[in-house]
Amino acid sequence: MKKPNQEERRRMCTRKRRYRSQGDALEAAMLAGAGRGRTAYLCPLCRQWHLTSG
Ligand SMILES: [Zn+2]
């Protein structure tokens, strides 16, 4: 499996929803009913938060 290159990482970032804070991201995950097992991470590309899909 090859590592995602910069272009692919940027695409993953832009496809994902962004949150201004970790709290916002986790709250959104809970409201969506998918809170369990999902965590938020600070994205190095946009400096905002995304939720993991796992
Ligand atoms: Zn991002």
mmCIF file of the protein (N, C-alpha, C, O) and its ligand, coordinates in Angstrom:
data_MODEL
# 
_entry.id   MODEL 
# 
loop_
_entity.id 
_entity.type 
_entity.pdbx_number_of_molecules 
1 polymer     1 
2 non-polymer 1 
# 
_entity_poly.entity_id                      1 
_entity_poly.type                           'polypeptide(L)' 
_entity_poly.nstd_linkage                   no 
_entity_poly.nstd_monomer                   no 
_entity_poly.pdbx_seq_one_letter_code       MKKPNQEERRRMCTRKRRYRSQGDALEAAMLAGAGRGRTAYLCPLCRQWHLTSG 
_entity_poly.pdbx_seq_one_letter_code_can   MKKPNQEERRRMCTRKRRYRSQGDALEAAMLAGAGRGRTAYLCPLCRQWHLTSG 
_entity_poly.pdbx_strand_id                 A 
# 
loop_
_entity_poly_seq.entity_id 
_entity_poly_seq.num 
_entity_poly_seq.mon_id 
_entity_poly_seq.hetero 
1 1  MET n 
1 2  LYS n 
1 3  LYS n 
1 4  PRO n 
1 5  ASN n 
1 6  GLN n 
1 7  GLU n 
1 8  GLU n 
1 9  ARG n 
1 10 ARG n 
1 11 ARG n 
1 12 MET n 
1 13 CYS n 
1 14 THR n 
1 15 ARG n 
1 16 LYS n 
1 17 ARG n 
1 18 ARG n 
1 19 TYR n 
1 20 ARG n 
1 21 SER n 
1 22 GLN n 
1 23 GLY n 
1 24 ASP n 
1 25 ALA n 
1 26 LEU n 
1 27 GLU n 
1 28 ALA n 
1 29 ALA n 
1 30 MET n 
1 31 LEU n 
1 32 ALA n 
1 33 GLY n 
1 34 ALA n 
1 35 GLY n 
1 36 ARG n 
1 37 GLY n 
1 38 ARG n 
1 39 THR n 
1 40 ALA n 
1 41 TYR n 
1 42 LEU n 
1 43 CYS n 
1 44 PRO n 
1 45 LEU n 
1 46 CYS n 
1 47 ARG n 
1 48 GLN n 
1 49 TRP n 
1 50 HIS n 
1 51 LEU n 
1 52 THR n 
1 53 SER n 
1 54 GLY n 
# 
loop_
_struct_asym.id 
_struct_asym.entity_id 
A 1 
B 2 
# 
loop_
_chem_comp.id 
_chem_comp.type 
_chem_comp.mon_nstd_flag 
ALA 'L-peptide linking' y 
ARG 'L-peptide linking' y 
ASN 'L-peptide linking' y 
ASP 'L-peptide linking' y 
CYS 'L-peptide linking' y 
GLN 'L-peptide linking' y 
GLU 'L-peptide linking' y 
GLY 'peptide linking'   y 
HIS 'L-peptide linking' y 
LEU 'L-peptide linking' y 
LYS 'L-peptide linking' y 
MET 'L-peptide linking' y 
PRO 'L-peptide linking' y 
SER 'L-peptide linking' y 
THR 'L-peptide linking' y 
TRP 'L-peptide linking' y 
TYR 'L-peptide linking' y 
ZN  non-polymer         . 
# 
_pdbx_entity_nonpoly.entity_id   2 
_pdbx_entity_nonpoly.name        ? 
_pdbx_entity_nonpoly.comp_id     ZN 
# 
_pdbx_nonpoly_scheme.asym_id         B 
_pdbx_nonpoly_scheme.entity_id       2 
_pdbx_nonpoly_scheme.mon_id          ZN 
_pdbx_nonpoly_scheme.ndb_seq_num     1 
_pdbx_nonpoly_scheme.pdb_seq_num     101 
_pdbx_nonpoly_scheme.auth_seq_num    101 
_pdbx_nonpoly_scheme.pdb_mon_id      ZN 
_pdbx_nonpoly_scheme.auth_mon_id     ZN 
_pdbx_nonpoly_scheme.pdb_strand_id   A 
_pdbx_nonpoly_scheme.pdb_ins_code    . 
# 
loop_
_atom_site.group_PDB 
_atom_site.id 
_atom_site.type_symbol 
_atom_site.label_atom_id 
_atom_site.label_alt_id 
_atom_site.label_comp_id 
_atom_site.label_asym_id 
_atom_site.label_entity_id 
_atom_site.label_seq_id 
_atom_site.pdbx_PDB_ins_code 
_atom_site.Cartn_x 
_atom_site.Cartn_y 
_atom_site.Cartn_z 
_atom_site.occupancy 
_atom_site.B_iso_or_equiv 
_atom_site.pdbx_formal_charge 
_atom_site.auth_seq_id 
_atom_site.auth_comp_id 
_atom_site.auth_asym_id 
_atom_site.auth_atom_id 
_atom_site.pdbx_PDB_model_num 
ATOM   1   N  N  . MET A 1 1  ? 0.837   -1.198 0.000  1.00 0.00 ? 1   MET A N  1 
ATOM   2   C  CA . MET A 1 1  ? 0.000   0.000  0.000  1.00 0.00 ? 1   MET A CA 1 
ATOM   3   C  C  . MET A 1 1  ? 0.869   1.244  0.000  1.00 0.00 ? 1   MET A C  1 
ATOM   4   O  O  . MET A 1 1  ? 1.757   1.395  0.838  1.00 0.00 ? 1   MET A O  1 
ATOM   5   N  N  . LYS A 1 2  ? 0.609   2.119  -0.932 1.00 0.00 ? 2   LYS A N  1 
ATOM   6   C  CA . LYS A 1 2  ? 1.484   3.286  -0.971 1.00 0.00 ? 2   LYS A CA 1 
ATOM   7   C  C  . LYS A 1 2  ? 0.957   4.420  -0.103 1.00 0.00 ? 2   LYS A C  1 
ATOM   8   O  O  . LYS A 1 2  ? -0.243  4.558  0.136  1.00 0.00 ? 2   LYS A O  1 
ATOM   9   N  N  . LYS A 1 3  ? 1.877   5.197  0.342  1.00 0.00 ? 3   LYS A N  1 
ATOM   10  C  CA . LYS A 1 3  ? 1.505   6.331  1.194  1.00 0.00 ? 3   LYS A CA 1 
ATOM   11  C  C  . LYS A 1 3  ? 0.778   7.385  0.367  1.00 0.00 ? 3   LYS A C  1 
ATOM   12  O  O  . LYS A 1 3  ? 1.092   7.596  -0.804 1.00 0.00 ? 3   LYS A O  1 
ATOM   13  N  N  . PRO A 1 4  ? -0.178  8.033  0.979  1.00 0.00 ? 4   PRO A N  1 
ATOM   14  C  CA . PRO A 1 4  ? -0.828  9.124  0.238  1.00 0.00 ? 4   PRO A CA 1 
ATOM   15  C  C  . PRO A 1 4  ? 0.151   10.272 0.010  1.00 0.00 ? 4   PRO A C  1 
ATOM   16  O  O  . PRO A 1 4  ? 0.863   10.690 0.922  1.00 0.00 ? 4   PRO A O  1 
ATOM   17  N  N  . ASN A 1 5  ? 0.170   10.761 -1.199 1.00 0.00 ? 5   ASN A N  1 
ATOM   18  C  CA . ASN A 1 5  ? 1.037   11.909 -1.454 1.00 0.00 ? 5   ASN A CA 1 
ATOM   19  C  C  . ASN A 1 5  ? 0.324   13.207 -1.049 1.00 0.00 ? 5   ASN A C  1 
ATOM   20  O  O  . ASN A 1 5  ? -0.807  13.198 -0.561 1.00 0.00 ? 5   ASN A O  1 
ATOM   21  N  N  . GLN A 1 6  ? 1.014   14.290 -1.266 1.00 0.00 ? 6   GLN A N  1 
ATOM   22  C  CA . GLN A 1 6  ? 0.485   15.559 -0.773 1.00 0.00 ? 6   GLN A CA 1 
ATOM   23  C  C  . GLN A 1 6  ? -0.856  15.916 -1.422 1.00 0.00 ? 6   GLN A C  1 
ATOM   24  O  O  . GLN A 1 6  ? -1.763  16.435 -0.772 1.00 0.00 ? 6   GLN A O  1 
ATOM   25  N  N  . GLU A 1 7  ? -0.953  15.622 -2.722 1.00 0.00 ? 7   GLU A N  1 
ATOM   26  C  CA . GLU A 1 7  ? -2.194  15.922 -3.439 1.00 0.00 ? 7   GLU A CA 1 
ATOM   27  C  C  . GLU A 1 7  ? -3.359  15.125 -2.861 1.00 0.00 ? 7   GLU A C  1 
ATOM   28  O  O  . GLU A 1 7  ? -4.454  15.654 -2.666 1.00 0.00 ? 7   GLU A O  1 
ATOM   29  N  N  . GLU A 1 8  ? -3.108  13.859 -2.593 1.00 0.00 ? 8   GLU A N  1 
ATOM   30  C  CA . GLU A 1 8  ? -4.162  13.010 -2.047 1.00 0.00 ? 8   GLU A CA 1 
ATOM   31  C  C  . GLU A 1 8  ? -4.563  13.442 -0.646 1.00 0.00 ? 8   GLU A C  1 
ATOM   32  O  O  . GLU A 1 8  ? -5.734  13.401 -0.268 1.00 0.00 ? 8   GLU A O  1 
ATOM   33  N  N  . ARG A 1 9  ? -3.570  13.849 0.099  1.00 0.00 ? 9   ARG A N  1 
ATOM   34  C  CA . ARG A 1 9  ? -3.886  14.308 1.450  1.00 0.00 ? 9   ARG A CA 1 
ATOM   35  C  C  . ARG A 1 9  ? -4.729  15.583 1.414  1.00 0.00 ? 9   ARG A C  1 
ATOM   36  O  O  . ARG A 1 9  ? -5.640  15.776 2.219  1.00 0.00 ? 9   ARG A O  1 
ATOM   37  N  N  . ARG A 1 10 ? -4.392  16.440 0.456  1.00 0.00 ? 10  ARG A N  1 
ATOM   38  C  CA . ARG A 1 10 ? -5.157  17.685 0.353  1.00 0.00 ? 10  ARG A CA 1 
ATOM   39  C  C  . ARG A 1 10 ? -6.594  17.382 -0.057 1.00 0.00 ? 10  ARG A C  1 
ATOM   40  O  O  . ARG A 1 10 ? -7.537  18.018 0.414  1.00 0.00 ? 10  ARG A O  1 
ATOM   41  N  N  . ARG A 1 11 ? -6.741  16.409 -0.935 1.00 0.00 ? 11  ARG A N  1 
ATOM   42  C  CA . ARG A 1 11 ? -8.087  16.043 -1.362 1.00 0.00 ? 11  ARG A CA 1 
ATOM   43  C  C  . ARG A 1 11 ? -8.887  15.467 -0.194 1.00 0.00 ? 11  ARG A C  1 
ATOM   44  O  O  . ARG A 1 11 ? -10.075 15.755 -0.047 1.00 0.00 ? 11  ARG A O  1 
ATOM   45  N  N  . MET A 1 12 ? -8.235  14.658 0.630  1.00 0.00 ? 12  MET A N  1 
ATOM   46  C  CA . MET A 1 12 ? -8.911  14.112 1.798  1.00 0.00 ? 12  MET A CA 1 
ATOM   47  C  C  . MET A 1 12 ? -9.358  15.239 2.720  1.00 0.00 ? 12  MET A C  1 
ATOM   48  O  O  . MET A 1 12 ? -10.444 15.206 3.297  1.00 0.00 ? 12  MET A O  1 
ATOM   49  N  N  . CYS A 1 13 ? -8.496  16.224 2.838  1.00 0.00 ? 13  CYS A N  1 
ATOM   50  C  CA . CYS A 1 13 ? -8.808  17.358 3.693  1.00 0.00 ? 13  CYS A CA 1 
ATOM   51  C  C  . CYS A 1 13 ? -9.998  18.132 3.157  1.00 0.00 ? 13  CYS A C  1 
ATOM   52  O  O  . CYS A 1 13 ? -10.926 18.444 3.902  1.00 0.00 ? 13  CYS A O  1 
ATOM   53  N  N  . THR A 1 14 ? -9.975  18.442 1.874  1.00 0.00 ? 14  THR A N  1 
ATOM   54  C  CA . THR A 1 14 ? -11.033 19.282 1.323  1.00 0.00 ? 14  THR A CA 1 
ATOM   55  C  C  . THR A 1 14 ? -12.368 18.552 1.268  1.00 0.00 ? 14  THR A C  1 
ATOM   56  O  O  . THR A 1 14 ? -13.425 19.183 1.297  1.00 0.00 ? 14  THR A O  1 
ATOM   57  N  N  . ARG A 1 15 ? -12.325 17.236 1.191  1.00 0.00 ? 15  ARG A N  1 
ATOM   58  C  CA . ARG A 1 15 ? -13.566 16.464 1.178  1.00 0.00 ? 15  ARG A CA 1 
ATOM   59  C  C  . ARG A 1 15 ? -14.216 16.410 2.550  1.00 0.00 ? 15  ARG A C  1 
ATOM   60  O  O  . ARG A 1 15 ? -15.426 16.229 2.683  1.00 0.00 ? 15  ARG A O  1 
ATOM   61  N  N  . LYS A 1 16 ? -13.381 16.570 3.562  1.00 0.00 ? 16  LYS A N  1 
ATOM   62  C  CA . LYS A 1 16 ? -13.894 16.443 4.915  1.00 0.00 ? 16  LYS A CA 1 
ATOM   63  C  C  . LYS A 1 16 ? -14.451 17.753 5.433  1.00 0.00 ? 16  LYS A C  1 
ATOM   64  O  O  . LYS A 1 16 ? -14.084 18.845 4.999  1.00 0.00 ? 16  LYS A O  1 
ATOM   65  N  N  . ARG A 1 17 ? -15.337 17.592 6.364  1.00 0.00 ? 17  ARG A N  1 
ATOM   66  C  CA . ARG A 1 17 ? -15.895 18.754 7.018  1.00 0.00 ? 17  ARG A CA 1 
ATOM   67  C  C  . ARG A 1 17 ? -14.879 19.299 8.018  1.00 0.00 ? 17  ARG A C  1 
ATOM   68  O  O  . ARG A 1 17 ? -14.163 18.539 8.669  1.00 0.00 ? 17  ARG A O  1 
ATOM   69  N  N  . ARG A 1 18 ? -14.828 20.606 8.128  1.00 0.00 ? 18  ARG A N  1 
ATOM   70  C  CA . ARG A 1 18 ? -13.882 21.225 9.052  1.00 0.00 ? 18  ARG A CA 1 
ATOM   71  C  C  . ARG A 1 18 ? -14.590 21.788 10.272 1.00 0.00 ? 18  ARG A C  1 
ATOM   72  O  O  . ARG A 1 18 ? -15.722 22.266 10.208 1.00 0.00 ? 18  ARG A O  1 
ATOM   73  N  N  . TYR A 1 19 ? -13.881 21.711 11.377 1.00 0.00 ? 19  TYR A N  1 
ATOM   74  C  CA . TYR A 1 19 ? -14.403 22.266 12.616 1.00 0.00 ? 19  TYR A CA 1 
ATOM   75  C  C  . TYR A 1 19 ? -13.361 23.181 13.227 1.00 0.00 ? 19  TYR A C  1 
ATOM   76  O  O  . TYR A 1 19 ? -12.155 22.963 13.111 1.00 0.00 ? 19  TYR A O  1 
ATOM   77  N  N  . ARG A 1 20 ? -13.867 24.206 13.876 1.00 0.00 ? 20  ARG A N  1 
ATOM   78  C  CA . ARG A 1 20 ? -12.940 25.193 14.417 1.00 0.00 ? 20  ARG A CA 1 
ATOM   79  C  C  . ARG A 1 20 ? -12.231 24.715 15.676 1.00 0.00 ? 20  ARG A C  1 
ATOM   80  O  O  . ARG A 1 20 ? -11.143 25.189 16.003 1.00 0.00 ? 20  ARG A O  1 
ATOM   81  N  N  . SER A 1 21 ? -12.850 23.781 16.376 1.00 0.00 ? 21  SER A N  1 
ATOM   82  C  CA . SER A 1 21 ? -12.225 23.289 17.599 1.00 0.00 ? 21  SER A CA 1 
ATOM   83  C  C  . SER A 1 21 ? -12.509 21.801 17.754 1.00 0.00 ? 21  SER A C  1 
ATOM   84  O  O  . SER A 1 21 ? -13.382 21.241 17.090 1.00 0.00 ? 21  SER A O  1 
ATOM   85  N  N  . GLN A 1 22 ? -11.760 21.187 18.635 1.00 0.00 ? 22  GLN A N  1 
ATOM   86  C  CA . GLN A 1 22 ? -11.967 19.764 18.894 1.00 0.00 ? 22  GLN A CA 1 
ATOM   87  C  C  . GLN A 1 22 ? -13.361 19.533 19.464 1.00 0.00 ? 22  GLN A C  1 
ATOM   88  O  O  . GLN A 1 22 ? -14.033 18.555 19.136 1.00 0.00 ? 22  GLN A O  1 
ATOM   89  N  N  . GLY A 1 23 ? -13.781 20.463 20.331 1.00 0.00 ? 23  GLY A N  1 
ATOM   90  C  CA . GLY A 1 23 ? -15.113 20.353 20.915 1.00 0.00 ? 23  GLY A CA 1 
ATOM   91  C  C  . GLY A 1 23 ? -16.202 20.386 19.857 1.00 0.00 ? 23  GLY A C  1 
ATOM   92  O  O  . GLY A 1 23 ? -17.144 19.595 19.909 1.00 0.00 ? 23  GLY A O  1 
ATOM   93  N  N  . ASP A 1 24 ? -16.083 21.285 18.908 1.00 0.00 ? 24  ASP A N  1 
ATOM   94  C  CA . ASP A 1 24 ? -17.056 21.376 17.820 1.00 0.00 ? 24  ASP A CA 1 
ATOM   95  C  C  . ASP A 1 24 ? -17.123 20.064 17.044 1.00 0.00 ? 24  ASP A C  1 
ATOM   96  O  O  . ASP A 1 24 ? -18.206 19.574 16.723 1.00 0.00 ? 24  ASP A O  1 
ATOM   97  N  N  . ALA A 1 25 ? -15.973 19.513 16.754 1.00 0.00 ? 25  ALA A N  1 
ATOM   98  C  CA . ALA A 1 25 ? -15.908 18.288 15.961 1.00 0.00 ? 25  ALA A CA 1 
ATOM   99  C  C  . ALA A 1 25 ? -16.558 17.128 16.702 1.00 0.00 ? 25  ALA A C  1 
ATOM   100 O  O  . ALA A 1 25 ? -17.336 16.372 16.120 1.00 0.00 ? 25  ALA A O  1 
ATOM   101 N  N  . LEU A 1 26 ? -16.241 16.988 17.974 1.00 0.00 ? 26  LEU A N  1 
ATOM   102 C  CA . LEU A 1 26 ? -16.789 15.872 18.740 1.00 0.00 ? 26  LEU A CA 1 
ATOM   103 C  C  . LEU A 1 26 ? -18.289 16.039 18.956 1.00 0.00 ? 26  LEU A C  1 
ATOM   104 O  O  . LEU A 1 26 ? -19.036 15.062 18.968 1.00 0.00 ? 26  LEU A O  1 
ATOM   105 N  N  . GLU A 1 27 ? -18.711 17.256 19.123 1.00 0.00 ? 27  GLU A N  1 
ATOM   106 C  CA . GLU A 1 27 ? -20.134 17.509 19.292 1.00 0.00 ? 27  GLU A CA 1 
ATOM   107 C  C  . GLU A 1 27 ? -20.885 17.134 18.021 1.00 0.00 ? 27  GLU A C  1 
ATOM   108 O  O  . GLU A 1 27 ? -21.950 16.520 18.076 1.00 0.00 ? 27  GLU A O  1 
ATOM   109 N  N  . ALA A 1 28 ? -20.325 17.507 16.885 1.00 0.00 ? 28  ALA A N  1 
ATOM   110 C  CA . ALA A 1 28 ? -20.948 17.181 15.607 1.00 0.00 ? 28  ALA A CA 1 
ATOM   111 C  C  . ALA A 1 28 ? -21.028 15.673 15.419 1.00 0.00 ? 28  ALA A C  1 
ATOM   112 O  O  . ALA A 1 28 ? -22.022 15.160 14.905 1.00 0.00 ? 28  ALA A O  1 
ATOM   113 N  N  . ALA A 1 29 ? -20.001 14.974 15.827 1.00 0.00 ? 29  ALA A N  1 
ATOM   114 C  CA . ALA A 1 29 ? -19.989 13.522 15.708 1.00 0.00 ? 29  ALA A CA 1 
ATOM   115 C  C  . ALA A 1 29 ? -21.083 12.904 16.572 1.00 0.00 ? 29  ALA A C  1 
ATOM   116 O  O  . ALA A 1 29 ? -21.753 11.959 16.156 1.00 0.00 ? 29  ALA A O  1 
ATOM   117 N  N  . MET A 1 30 ? -21.257 13.441 17.768 1.00 0.00 ? 30  MET A N  1 
ATOM   118 C  CA . MET A 1 30 ? -22.288 12.922 18.657 1.00 0.00 ? 30  MET A CA 1 
ATOM   119 C  C  . MET A 1 30 ? -23.677 13.201 18.110 1.00 0.00 ? 30  MET A C  1 
ATOM   120 O  O  . MET A 1 30 ? -24.559 12.343 18.161 1.00 0.00 ? 30  MET A O  1 
ATOM   121 N  N  . LEU A 1 31 ? -23.864 14.402 17.588 1.00 0.00 ? 31  LEU A N  1 
ATOM   122 C  CA . LEU A 1 31 ? -25.175 14.767 17.033 1.00 0.00 ? 31  LEU A CA 1 
ATOM   123 C  C  . LEU A 1 31 ? -25.523 13.892 15.841 1.00 0.00 ? 31  LEU A C  1 
ATOM   124 O  O  . LEU A 1 31 ? -26.691 13.586 15.601 1.00 0.00 ? 31  LEU A O  1 
ATOM   125 N  N  . ALA A 1 32 ? -24.498 13.492 15.095 1.00 0.00 ? 32  ALA A N  1 
ATOM   126 C  CA . ALA A 1 32 ? -24.722 12.643 13.929 1.00 0.00 ? 32  ALA A CA 1 
ATOM   127 C  C  . ALA A 1 32 ? -24.950 11.196 14.338 1.00 0.00 ? 32  ALA A C  1 
ATOM   128 O  O  . ALA A 1 32 ? -25.253 10.348 13.498 1.00 0.00 ? 32  ALA A O  1 
ATOM   129 N  N  . GLY A 1 33 ? -24.806 10.917 15.611 1.00 0.00 ? 33  GLY A N  1 
ATOM   130 C  CA . GLY A 1 33 ? -25.043 9.566  16.090 1.00 0.00 ? 33  GLY A CA 1 
ATOM   131 C  C  . GLY A 1 33 ? -23.905 8.624  15.783 1.00 0.00 ? 33  GLY A C  1 
ATOM   132 O  O  . GLY A 1 33 ? -24.051 7.404  15.862 1.00 0.00 ? 33  GLY A O  1 
ATOM   133 N  N  . ALA A 1 34 ? -22.786 9.190  15.439 1.00 0.00 ? 34  ALA A N  1 
ATOM   134 C  CA . ALA A 1 34 ? -21.643 8.360  15.087 1.00 0.00 ? 34  ALA A CA 1 
ATOM   135 C  C  . ALA A 1 34 ? -20.488 8.632  16.042 1.00 0.00 ? 34  ALA A C  1 
ATOM   136 O  O  . ALA A 1 34 ? -19.318 8.436  15.712 1.00 0.00 ? 34  ALA A O  1 
ATOM   137 N  N  . GLY A 1 35 ? -20.845 9.078  17.207 1.00 0.00 ? 35  GLY A N  1 
ATOM   138 C  CA . GLY A 1 35 ? -19.827 9.502  18.162 1.00 0.00 ? 35  GLY A CA 1 
ATOM   139 C  C  . GLY A 1 35 ? -18.894 8.420  18.631 1.00 0.00 ? 35  GLY A C  1 
ATOM   140 O  O  . GLY A 1 35 ? -17.716 8.672  18.884 1.00 0.00 ? 35  GLY A O  1 
ATOM   141 N  N  . ARG A 1 36 ? -19.410 7.219  18.750 1.00 0.00 ? 36  ARG A N  1 
ATOM   142 C  CA . ARG A 1 36 ? -18.604 6.133  19.282 1.00 0.00 ? 36  ARG A CA 1 
ATOM   143 C  C  . ARG A 1 36 ? -17.405 5.798  18.421 1.00 0.00 ? 36  ARG A C  1 
ATOM   144 O  O  . ARG A 1 36 ? -17.530 5.515  17.229 1.00 0.00 ? 36  ARG A O  1 
ATOM   145 N  N  . GLY A 1 37 ? -16.269 5.836  19.032 1.00 0.00 ? 37  GLY A N  1 
ATOM   146 C  CA . GLY A 1 37 ? -15.069 5.425  18.324 1.00 0.00 ? 37  GLY A CA 1 
ATOM   147 C  C  . GLY A 1 37 ? -14.513 6.470  17.382 1.00 0.00 ? 37  GLY A C  1 
ATOM   148 O  O  . GLY A 1 37 ? -13.452 6.269  16.790 1.00 0.00 ? 37  GLY A O  1 
ATOM   149 N  N  . ARG A 1 38 ? -15.197 7.561  17.238 1.00 0.00 ? 38  ARG A N  1 
ATOM   150 C  CA . ARG A 1 38 ? -14.674 8.593  16.334 1.00 0.00 ? 38  ARG A CA 1 
ATOM   151 C  C  . ARG A 1 38 ? -13.915 9.617  17.153 1.00 0.00 ? 38  ARG A C  1 
ATOM   152 O  O  . ARG A 1 38 ? -14.324 10.010 18.246 1.00 0.00 ? 38  ARG A O  1 
ATOM   153 N  N  . THR A 1 39 ? -12.830 10.020 16.603 1.00 0.00 ? 39  THR A N  1 
ATOM   154 C  CA . THR A 1 39 ? -12.059 11.042 17.289 1.00 0.00 ? 39  THR A CA 1 
ATOM   155 C  C  . THR A 1 39 ? -11.773 12.189 16.328 1.00 0.00 ? 39  THR A C  1 
ATOM   156 O  O  . THR A 1 39 ? -11.858 12.056 15.107 1.00 0.00 ? 39  THR A O  1 
ATOM   157 N  N  . ALA A 1 40 ? -11.441 13.290 16.919 1.00 0.00 ? 40  ALA A N  1 
ATOM   158 C  CA . ALA A 1 40 ? -11.112 14.459 16.115 1.00 0.00 ? 40  ALA A CA 1 
ATOM   159 C  C  . ALA A 1 40 ? -9.597  14.614 16.088 1.00 0.00 ? 40  ALA A C  1 
ATOM   160 O  O  . ALA A 1 40 ? -8.908  14.304 17.059 1.00 0.00 ? 40  ALA A O  1 
ATOM   161 N  N  . TYR A 1 41 ? -9.097  15.094 14.965 1.00 0.00 ? 41  TYR A N  1 
ATOM   162 C  CA . TYR A 1 41 ? -7.668  15.355 14.877 1.00 0.00 ? 41  TYR A CA 1 
ATOM   163 C  C  . TYR A 1 41 ? -7.427  16.713 14.238 1.00 0.00 ? 41  TYR A C  1 
ATOM   164 O  O  . TYR A 1 41 ? -8.197  17.182 13.400 1.00 0.00 ? 41  TYR A O  1 
ATOM   165 N  N  . LEU A 1 42 ? -6.352  17.314 14.657 1.00 0.00 ? 42  LEU A N  1 
ATOM   166 C  CA . LEU A 1 42 ? -5.993  18.619 14.115 1.00 0.00 ? 42  LEU A CA 1 
ATOM   167 C  C  . LEU A 1 42 ? -5.289  18.408 12.782 1.00 0.00 ? 42  LEU A C  1 
ATOM   168 O  O  . LEU A 1 42 ? -4.256  17.743 12.710 1.00 0.00 ? 42  LEU A O  1 
ATOM   169 N  N  . CYS A 1 43 ? -5.852  18.973 11.747 1.00 0.00 ? 43  CYS A N  1 
ATOM   170 C  CA . CYS A 1 43 ? -5.325  18.773 10.399 1.00 0.00 ? 43  CYS A CA 1 
ATOM   171 C  C  . CYS A 1 43 ? -4.141  19.702 10.152 1.00 0.00 ? 43  CYS A C  1 
ATOM   172 O  O  . CYS A 1 43 ? -4.252  20.911 10.361 1.00 0.00 ? 43  CYS A O  1 
ATOM   173 N  N  . PRO A 1 44 ? -3.024  19.160 9.716  1.00 0.00 ? 44  PRO A N  1 
ATOM   174 C  CA . PRO A 1 44 ? -1.855  20.001 9.450  1.00 0.00 ? 44  PRO A CA 1 
ATOM   175 C  C  . PRO A 1 44 ? -2.010  20.838 8.186  1.00 0.00 ? 44  PRO A C  1 
ATOM   176 O  O  . PRO A 1 44 ? -1.264  21.795 7.979  1.00 0.00 ? 44  PRO A O  1 
ATOM   177 N  N  . LEU A 1 45 ? -2.966  20.485 7.347  1.00 0.00 ? 45  LEU A N  1 
ATOM   178 C  CA . LEU A 1 45 ? -3.132  21.213 6.089  1.00 0.00 ? 45  LEU A CA 1 
ATOM   179 C  C  . LEU A 1 45 ? -3.953  22.482 6.262  1.00 0.00 ? 45  LEU A C  1 
ATOM   180 O  O  . LEU A 1 45 ? -3.578  23.549 5.777  1.00 0.00 ? 45  LEU A O  1 
ATOM   181 N  N  . CYS A 1 46 ? -5.073  22.355 6.956  1.00 0.00 ? 46  CYS A N  1 
ATOM   182 C  CA . CYS A 1 46 ? -5.955  23.513 7.079  1.00 0.00 ? 46  CYS A CA 1 
ATOM   183 C  C  . CYS A 1 46 ? -5.971  24.079 8.490  1.00 0.00 ? 46  CYS A C  1 
ATOM   184 O  O  . CYS A 1 46 ? -6.599  25.105 8.750  1.00 0.00 ? 46  CYS A O  1 
ATOM   185 N  N  . ARG A 1 47 ? -5.275  23.401 9.401  1.00 0.00 ? 47  ARG A N  1 
ATOM   186 C  CA . ARG A 1 47 ? -5.190  23.874 10.789 1.00 0.00 ? 47  ARG A CA 1 
ATOM   187 C  C  . ARG A 1 47 ? -6.543  23.910 11.467 1.00 0.00 ? 47  ARG A C  1 
ATOM   188 O  O  . ARG A 1 47 ? -6.754  24.651 12.427 1.00 0.00 ? 47  ARG A O  1 
ATOM   189 N  N  . GLN A 1 48 ? -7.446  23.111 10.961 1.00 0.00 ? 48  GLN A N  1 
ATOM   190 C  CA . GLN A 1 48 ? -8.720  22.970 11.641 1.00 0.00 ? 48  GLN A CA 1 
ATOM   191 C  C  . GLN A 1 48 ? -8.913  21.495 11.952 1.00 0.00 ? 48  GLN A C  1 
ATOM   192 O  O  . GLN A 1 48 ? -8.040  20.671 11.681 1.00 0.00 ? 48  GLN A O  1 
ATOM   193 N  N  . TRP A 1 49 ? -10.057 21.177 12.518 1.00 0.00 ? 49  TRP A N  1 
ATOM   194 C  CA . TRP A 1 49 ? -10.274 19.815 13.001 1.00 0.00 ? 49  TRP A CA 1 
ATOM   195 C  C  . TRP A 1 49 ? -11.146 19.003 12.061 1.00 0.00 ? 49  TRP A C  1 
ATOM   196 O  O  . TRP A 1 49 ? -12.111 19.510 11.489 1.00 0.00 ? 49  TRP A O  1 
ATOM   197 N  N  . HIS A 1 50 ? -10.793 17.742 11.912 1.00 0.00 ? 50  HIS A N  1 
ATOM   198 C  CA . HIS A 1 50 ? -11.626 16.806 11.169 1.00 0.00 ? 50  HIS A CA 1 
ATOM   199 C  C  . HIS A 1 50 ? -11.935 15.625 12.087 1.00 0.00 ? 50  HIS A C  1 
ATOM   200 O  O  . HIS A 1 50 ? -11.291 15.418 13.115 1.00 0.00 ? 50  HIS A O  1 
ATOM   201 N  N  . LEU A 1 51 ? -12.936 14.868 11.679 1.00 0.00 ? 51  LEU A N  1 
ATOM   202 C  CA . LEU A 1 51 ? -13.241 13.632 12.395 1.00 0.00 ? 51  LEU A CA 1 
ATOM   203 C  C  . LEU A 1 51 ? -12.621 12.466 11.644 1.00 0.00 ? 51  LEU A C  1 
ATOM   204 O  O  . LEU A 1 51 ? -12.599 12.436 10.413 1.00 0.00 ? 51  LEU A O  1 
ATOM   205 N  N  . THR A 1 52 ? -12.122 11.516 12.403 1.00 0.00 ? 52  THR A N  1 
ATOM   206 C  CA . THR A 1 52 ? -11.659 10.279 11.766 1.00 0.00 ? 52  THR A CA 1 
ATOM   207 C  C  . THR A 1 52 ? -12.882 9.503  11.308 1.00 0.00 ? 52  THR A C  1 
ATOM   208 O  O  . THR A 1 52 ? -13.961 9.622  11.889 1.00 0.00 ? 52  THR A O  1 
ATOM   209 N  N  . SER A 1 53 ? -12.706 8.722  10.280 1.00 0.00 ? 53  SER A N  1 
ATOM   210 C  CA . SER A 1 53 ? -13.848 7.989  9.752  1.00 0.00 ? 53  SER A CA 1 
ATOM   211 C  C  . SER A 1 53 ? -13.971 6.610  10.377 1.00 0.00 ? 53  SER A C  1 
ATOM   212 O  O  . SER A 1 53 ? -14.990 5.940  10.205 1.00 0.00 ? 53  SER A O  1 
ATOM   213 N  N  . GLY A 1 54 ? -12.951 6.179  11.097 1.00 0.00 ? 54  GLY A N  1 
ATOM   214 C  CA . GLY A 1 54 ? -12.975 4.849  11.678 1.00 0.00 ? 54  GLY A CA 1 
ATOM   215 C  C  . GLY A 1 54 ? -13.793 4.781  12.914 1.00 0.00 ? 54  GLY A C  1 
ATOM   216 O  O  . GLY A 1 54 ? -13.909 3.716  13.520 1.00 0.00 ? 54  GLY A O  1 
HETATM 217 ZN ZN . ZN  B 2 .  ? -7.846  19.744 6.814  1.00 0.00 2 101 ZN  A ZN 1 
# 
